[in-house]
């Protein structure tokens, strides 16, 4: 898959992750896009390690792994941002 395909899939996965986990996140749309792209990489790596397959084509399975990775990163991002906000007080 080319880099443009990875970016497009990441953007879509980030949008779906944000739709699944609505809320106000610092960073806005740009951070959601980055989390989606990184989620595609994380989802592909974890999925390959667990035997679910690889994110190597634009398919429903690859999109599911990318979205799961984006949701995972969104959860981690929110936990880190919440800890930072509570320590500022």
N, C-alpha and C positions, 0 to 999 in steps of 0.2 A: 504494500500500500504506500502511495506517495505521501509526502509531508502535507500536501494540501488536503488529502483525504483524512489524515489524522486530525488536522485542525477542524475540518468540518464535522467529523464525528465527535470530537471533543466539545465543540460548541453545542451540538445537539444534546450530547450526554449531560453537559453542564446545565442546560435549560431544563431537561427532564428532572435532574437531581434537585434543582431549585423548585420545580413544580411539586415534587414529592415532599420536599422539606421547606415549606414557605417560611418566611420570617425575614426580619431585617438583619442583613449581614453587612459588616463594614467592607468597603471595597466596591460594592455595587456590581454592576454588570460586568465590568472588566475582570474582577476577581472571580466571578462565576465562570467566565470563559476560561480563565487560567486553570481553575479547579477542574473544569470539564476535560481540558486537554491532558492535564496531569492525571486525572482519574482514568482516562483511557489507557495511559501507560501503566498505572498501578493495577487496574483491572486486568489488563492483558498479562502482566507478570504474575499476579496472584492466581488468575485463572489457569495459566499454563502450569504453575507449580502444583495446583490442586487437581490437575487433570481435566479441567473443563474445556480446554482448547486454547487456541491463541487468538489474539486480535490481529489477524493478518489479512482480513478481507472485510468488505463492507457488507456484513450480514447481520441478521437479527441476533444471533448469539454473540457476535463481537460487540454489537451495540449494547446488549444487556450487560456484558462484562465491563464495558466502558462506563455505563451508567452506574453500576454497582461501585466501581472505583471512585467515581465522582461523588456519590453519596457518602462513601467512607471518608473521603477527604473533606467533605463539607462538615461532617460530624466532628472530625478532629479539629478543623479550623474553628468551628464554633466553641469547642471546649477550650482551646488555647486563647481565643479572643475573650471568652468569659473570664478566664483566670486572670488575664492581663487587666481587664476592666475592674475586677474586684480588688486587685492588688493596688490599683491607683487610688482607691478611696482611703 
